[in-house]
Amino acid sequence: GEIAKRFAGQPLLRLDQALGAAAEAIAWPRPPAPFAERLDFVEPIGAAEDLARALDMLAARLCAHLERQQQGAHRLVACFFRIDNAIQRLAVATALPSREAAYLTKLLRAKLEGVDPGFGIETIVLEAEETAPLATPQAGFAEIAASQGVARLAATVDRLANRLGQDRVWRLAPRASH
């Protein structure tokens, strides 16, 4: 009782948290993404064509960086930093890891209309939040035709998931059970 009166309850809260009687949320800092590209503008931009061109350049640079490391992106996030210190995020995900700049830009451009430039955007950052190893496969003639079918299916799944939402696209998968 004396400790609570003297220190306004903080020591009791900490004791309860240490003993597990009270919950404590721990906010872990997120490490920076190892695959990120940044583009700063001298003058703020706001036109949709300028934003699309900037995403093209960033995607090309990011895919070149991913290719050097033999990685492919599963999830991309574009952050648009406005003059008024507001940050708008635009995220897309792919079913298979990819480092094709044109394809990733196409997915990002589909969501670009949701970005409000306000008085102007001064910085754009494109980062690959989730990556996976992606080595260039060596394929025979029969395997080339089969891989094109898989790539087309993955592209369709990506478009549906990014348009409808990740939680609305399902697939069947085996699971262990008795």
C-alpha positions, 0 to 999 in steps of 0.5 A, a space after each residue: 500500500 505504501 509503495 502504491 501511494 508513494 510511486 502512483 502505482 507504477 511499481 505495482 504494475 511492473 511487478 504484476 507484469 514481471 510475475 505474469 499477472 498483467 499483460 504487457 505488449 512488446 513492440 519490436 522494432 522492424 529491421 530495415 528491408 535489405 531490398 529497398 530503393 528510394 527516389 527523391 524529387 527536387 520539386 514535388 510531383 502529383 500527376 499520376 503519369 509522373 508517379 507511374 514513371 517513378 515506380 517504373 524506375 524504382 522497380 527496374 533498380 530494385 529488380 536489378 538489385 534482387 537479380 544480383 542477390 538471386 532473390 525474387 520479391 513476394 511482397 512489395 510496398 511503395 511508400 509515398 512521402 507527401 509534403 505535409 509529412 503524411 505517408 501513404 503505403 501501397 502493397 502488392 503480393 505475388 504468388 511466386 517470387 518475381 524479379 520482372 520489373 514490368 510485371 511488378 510495375 503493372 501490379 503496382 500501377 493497378 493500385 496507384 489510383 488510390 494514392 492521394 498526392 495532396 500538395 505533392 509527393 517529395 519521396 517514393 520508397 519501394 521495398 521488397 518486404 518478403 523475398 525468396 531465393 530465385 535462381 535462373 532455372 536451366 530447362 529443357 524444351 519440354 519444361 519450357 512449355 510447362 513453366 509458361 503455364 505455371 507463370 500464367 496461373 501465378 499471374 492470374 492469382 496475383 491479379 485476383 489477390 491484389 484486386 480482391 484482397 489476399 484473404 479472399 483468394 484461397 487454394 487447396 493444400 494437403 494437410 496432415 491428419 489422422 
